[in-house]
Amino acid sequence: MPEVAIPQSAVPPFEAPRHVGIIMDGNGRWAAARGLPRAEGHRRGVEALRRTIRAGSEIGIKYITIFSFSAENWSRPANEVGELMGLLRRFIRNDLAELHKSNVCVRVIGERKRLDPDIGRLLVEAEELTKNNDGLTLVVAFNYGARQEITRAARRIAEAVANGSLKPAEVDMETVAAYLDAPEIPDPDLIIRTSGEQRLSNFLLWQSAYSELVFVPTYWPDFDRTALEAAIREYQLRERRFGGLVAKTGS
């Protein structure tokens, strides 16, 4: 199908959404297409992450949530899981100082009980060092699954009801949201998934109820500022209704 040209009059002024979620997909396929080991694809994916954080900060995005390691990723081969853990260690050790210098605040969501102690300490160190920064907030979904997050929230709510600090009649949508992993983070306006796959794969299911979804064919290691801005342009051209009247994108 030929590409449809969008009249310039239909393109709104560039305004970044407040919160962008990114499912960073395609590292392995990127590597396979080049005859390289999957580990090289993951390494190049870290470079793409650095580019995206820098671009997001420069164009005015306030929050970026990345799906860095899912709760289901433990089923991958042990050597690949080990490589992914090693990448996280190196990213925090090598990039944390630069993130802090760039005024980036790091938040981590997901289950930490299964993680090696040194990784747990690195995640805490990243959050503690950057907690007072007021630039871009980078939310790292690590050992994360949305169904697992909602289950944890339901368990905590049940405990609050059981101990009398919360009444069953008080449990509403706002209550559930308050018991999620990072209730202070606004819901994503836009979720981008790379590699051409078109599903959420257990990512921010509660928070993405009214997010706009943009699926791009680019493998994650090739993602850059141009691809990010193109996804935002597509988001800007949509009408957000939230179940009712049209709402302006980017607000």
Helices and strands as residue ranges (DSSP letters): G 8-10, E 19-23, H 27-33, H 38-59, E 63-70, G 71-75, H 78-101, E 105-109, H 117-130, E 137-144, H 146-162, G 168-170, H 173-178, E 190-193, E 212-215, G 220-222, H 225-236
